[in-house]
């Protein structure tokens, strides 16, 4: 959701600043030029400002700088020049200078809103979520119809785990831009996180119906929708929802649905497809092991589960399924060990879920977010732990202990070198 420049309000009445070149040529009787007097054009600076904003949207930074230079020549347009210069500095990778320059654009009503929004967007990118929220609220006090700021506010609420505020803000975005799939998708992700599968499935369906044909989010939306339907035991609907989705997660969810519909051969084929793309995928392994047991090859299924449990030692479902299959195979002691592991993981998951539910209305308690991050780490949910640590550090109440812990965490678990947006926190 970062800083977009769409829908700028540039309908201000133009001032009367039109002028023209005037020259006077006087020739003497002997053909000598006596004089040529030229005075600068009085330029329409409103038009210059609009040209600069349009150049920002096109990435034409030479024009942006030229427009800012002309605006600086008039005392009334210093804030307008600062806004354009802020965009230029930000694009040039100079965030500190850009932030200061945007602050100099706060003195004029026409530039105040975009300047605050851009500063809030930079704070968001720096992980300062609490300050982002405060600045977005100020912009929306001036203009609640500014949709890009509503989106940024929703993202900041989402990233600190204030899920009720995030959903409420997303509803405003939906009301303002009903054809945009993104707020529905984020709503669905939040509801999915908190296991409200009925509501999440409806939101995913709305997102799916609005997806552009070439959207890169198509598979993510369809798979999320399918997973919610699987959790609701609406297996045939899940298969329909995911019919055009690809990748290991889609195949794994298909495997779960097909096995639940007692289509064992098709389920095993889907599970094997998922495992070819992502070895030891937990859901795919679980289905494959059950299919193998159903086909009379329980030993192979148990071996598959054990190797997956080694790869994913914190995955509750693997230990539960192992305990079940080991017990059925007469290996009671081994089954008991996995039940103990499953019980410990279950306890951590209950505590994790309880703390997540406790924070859905909160936007101030960094300590509780820090505790959730530590629980997530114990559960092996490293990226979820990272997002909660960032949430804690993005709040004014963050402590030196949290900063030190995060530094050690980053050294132990270097972040994956992949592009990310707002984190999705599963429970």
N, C-alpha and C positions, 0 to 999 in steps of 0.2 A: 504494500500500500504506500509506499513512499510518496514523494512530492510530485504530483501531476499538475499540469498547467491547463487542464481542460476547464471550460466553462468560466473563464475569467469574465468579470463584469466590467466591460469597457464601453458602456453606453453613455458616458458623461458628455454633456453638451460641450461642443468645441468653443474655445474662446476665440475672439476676433483678433487673430495675430497674423493675418495674411499681409504680405508685402511683395515687392518686386524689385528687380534690379533697375536702377535708373542711372543713366549716364548722360552727360552733356558734352558734346564735342563742339568746340568753337574753332573755326578756321580763320586765320588772318588773311588779309588780301594777298599775302605772299605765300600762302599754302602751308604755314607753320601751325602745328597743333598747339593751341594755347592751353588747353586743359581737358582732362577726362576725370570726372569725379564719380566714384562708385561707392555706394554704401551697402552694407551687408543686408541680406534678406531677413526680414522678420519672419521667422519660421513658425508654423503652427506646432507648438510643442506637444499638444495633446496627440496629434497625429504621429509625432516622433515617438512618443511613449508607446502608442499602440503598435507601431512598427517594431519597436524593441521587444515587446511582449511576444509578438508573432515570431520574431527571429529566435527567441528563447525556445519556443515550441519546435522550431525547425533545427535547432542546434547551430544556428548561424551566429557564432560568437563575435565575428568581426563587425557585423551589423549591430549587435547588442552593444558592443563597446562604443561604436560611433554614435549611436543614439544616446547612450549615457553621457558621453562627452558633451553633446549639444545641450542636453537637459541641465547639466551642471552650470551652464552659463547663465541660468536664470535662477534667482534666489527662491522663487516659488516652486521650483521643480527639483530641489535638492533631494527630497525623499524619493521621487520617481527615479532619479539617477541612481540612488543608493540601492533601490530594489533591483534594477537591472544589473548593477555591479555585483550584488549579492548572488544572483543567478550565475553570473559569469565566473565568479570565484569558486562557487560550489562545483560547477562543472569542471573547473580546472584542478579539482582535488585539493582545495585550500579551505577546509571546513571552518577552522577557527576564524580566519579573516572574513569568510562569508557570514558567519554568525554575527560578528560585530557589525558588518556592513548592513545586514538585514535590520539590526536594531536601530540603525540610523534612518530607516524608512518608516519608523513607527509614528512619525510626527504629522503625517498627512492622512486624512480619512480614506483617501483612495488607495493608498499603498499599505495601510496598517494591517488589513486582513491578510493579504498574501504574504507580507513580511513575517507576521506571527506564525502563519501556517508553515512557511518554509523553515523557520527556526524550530518549530515543534517537530517537523519531519526530521531535521538533523539530530535533535535530541533523541528521537525515537531510534534512529539508526545507531546512535551512540549507546543505546540501552538505558537511557535516562527516562524510564517510563512514567514515573511520578511527575516530573517536570513537563513531559509531553502532555499528560492529561490536563494539567493546569493551563497550559497555553492553548490547547484545543478548546477548553471550556471558555476561555476569554474570547477566542475568535467566534465561537457559536453564540455568545452573548450578543455580539455585534450583528451576527448574521447566521441564524440557525439553518438557513437554506443552503449553506455551503457544504455540499455533499462530500467533497474530497476531505474536508476536515472531520466530518462525521465518520468517514471510513477510517481515518487515522486514529481518531479517538477510540473506535471499536477495537482496532488492532492493539492499541496500548492497553486497554482494559483486558483484552484476551491474553496478552503476554504477561500480565501480572496475576492472571487467574481470577479476576473479578468478573465471573462469567455472567451473572445476572445483568450487570451494567453493560457488558459487551452485547448481549442479546438484545437488550432494550435499544441500544444505539444502532445496532444493525437493522432493527425494525424501522427506525427513522430513515436509514439509507434505502431500504426496500420501498418505503412509501415515496421517497423522492426519485428513485430510479428503479421502477418495478421490473424492467426488462433485463437488469444486470444479474447474472448468475452468481457473482462473487459473494454478496452478503448472504444469500441462501446457503451457499457452500460453507461459509464460516459458521453460520448458525448450526448447520448440520454437524459440523465437526465438534462444536462445543457440546451439543446434545449427545452426540456419540460418545465423547469422552466420559460423560457422566451417566452413561448407560440408559439414557432415555430414548430407547430405540424406536418407539412408535413416532415420536415427534421428529427424531433425527431422520427417519426414513421419509417422512413427508417433506422435510426441508431438502433432502438429497434429490427427491423427485422433482421439486420445483427448480432446483439448480440444474438438473439434467435437461429439463425442458427448455432452458434458456441458454444452454451452452452453444457458443459459435461452432460451426462445423469443423474448424481447424484448431479448436482449443487444445492446448497441451494438458489441461486439467481433466480432460474427458475420462480417462481411465481411473484417475483418483476418485472422481465423483461417482462413477458407476460402481466401482469396487466398494466404496464406503456404503453406498445404498444397498448393494447386495449383502454386505456383511450384516447390516442392521436387519434386513429381512431374514437372513439365516438365524440371527439371534431370536427373532420373533417366530421362528419355525415356519416361515412362509417360503418354503424351499422352491416351489415352482416359480413364484414371483421373483425370487432372488436370481434364479437362472435366467429369466427373461431380462431382468434389469442389467445383468452383466454380459448379455449375449455378444456384445461387440467389444468388450474390454479384453485387453491382453496383459501378459506379464505373469510372474509367479504368484502374486497375491490373488489375482483373478482366478487362476487355475486352482489354487488352494481352496478358495471359497466355493468354487464349483464342485470340487471334490467333496467338501463337507455336505453341501446340499444334495448331491447325487447319492452319497452313502446314506444320508437320512431318508432319501426316497427309495432305498434298497436297490439302487442300480449299481451293484458292486463293481462290475467290470468297468463301467464308465467312470466310476469314482476313482478306481485304481489308476486308470489311464490319465485322468486329470491330475491326480496326485503325483504320478511319475513325471508328467510334463512340468509341474511346478518344481520338482526336485532337480530336474535337469537344468533349470534356469537358476535355481537357488538351492544348493545342497543344504540339507538339514532344516528346511523350512518347517517350523513346528507344526502348523496345522496340516500341511501336506504329509509329514511323517506320521502324524497321528492317524489320519485316514488310511494311509498306505499300510500301516501296521494292522489296523482293524480288518482291512480287506484281506491281507495275507492270512490272518487268523481265521477269517471266514472261509478261506480257500484251503484250510488245513495246514497252514505253514506258520504256526504260532512262533516257533523258535526264530525264524527269520524276522518276523515282526518285532519280537522282543529285542533282537540284536539291533534292528534299525532304531528303535526307540532309545536304547541305551546310548548309541552313538550320538543321537540327537540331543539327549539329555546332557551328555558331556559337552556338546557345543553350546547348549543353552541351559546351563545349570539352574537358572532361576525361573524357568518356564513351568508353571504349576501344572498345566494340562499334560505335559510329558510325564511328570512323576506320577500323576494320578492314573494315567493310562498304563504306565509300566507296572504300578502296584496291582492294578486289576488283572493284567495279562499274566504277570508272574504268579499271582495267587491262583489263577485258573490253571496254570501250568504246574502247580504243586511246589512252587519255590517260595514258601511262606516267609522265610527269614529275609530274603532279598526284597520281597514285597513290603515287609514291615519297614525296612530301611527307607524305601521310597515314600511310604506313608508318613514317616516322621519328617522327611524333607518337605513333603507337600504341606504338612500341618504348619511348619515354620514359615513357609512362603505365604500360606493363607493368612497367618496372623499379621505378617507385614503388609499384605495387601489390604486387609481390613483396616489397619491403622492408616495406611496411605489413603484409602478411599474416604475414611472418616475425616481426615484433615483436609482433603480436597473439598469435601462437602461443606466444611466449616468456613472455607475461605471464599465461597462463591459470591458473597456480598461485600467482601472486604477489599479495600484498596490502599491500606496503610501498613499492615503488619508484615514487616520483612522477616521477622523471626519465625513465623509460622511457615512462610514460604521456604525458608532455609531448612526447617525440619522436614518438609515434604521432599525437598531435594535429597536430603540424606537418606530418607526412606527409599526413594526411587533408586538411588545408587545401590542400596542393599538388595534391591530387587533386580539389579542388573539392567535397569532402564536408564542407560547412560545419557542418551540424548534428552530424555525427559528430565533427568536430574540437572543437566546443563541448562535447560530452559527455565527451570524453577530457581536455580542459582542466579541466573541473569535477572529473573524477575525480582528476587530479593535485593540484588545489587542496584537495580534500577529505581529503588525507592529511597526517600530521604532518611529513613530509619536504618539503613544498612550500616553494619558495624565493621571494624577492622578485622574481627575474627572471620566474618563472612568473606571479606576480600582475600584474606590469606588462604582460607579454605578453597576458594575458587581458583586461586593461582596454582595451588597444589593439584587440584582436580584437573585443570587444563594440562598440566605437565604429565599427569598419569593417563589422561584420556584426551589426546589431541583431537580437536574437532575435525570431522570429515571435510575434505575439500570439495564440497558440493554446494551449489547455491541453495539458500533457504529463505523462507519468509517467516510468517508467524508460526510458532511452534504448535504442534498438536499434542496435547498431553493425554495419553491413554491411561486408564486406571488399571 
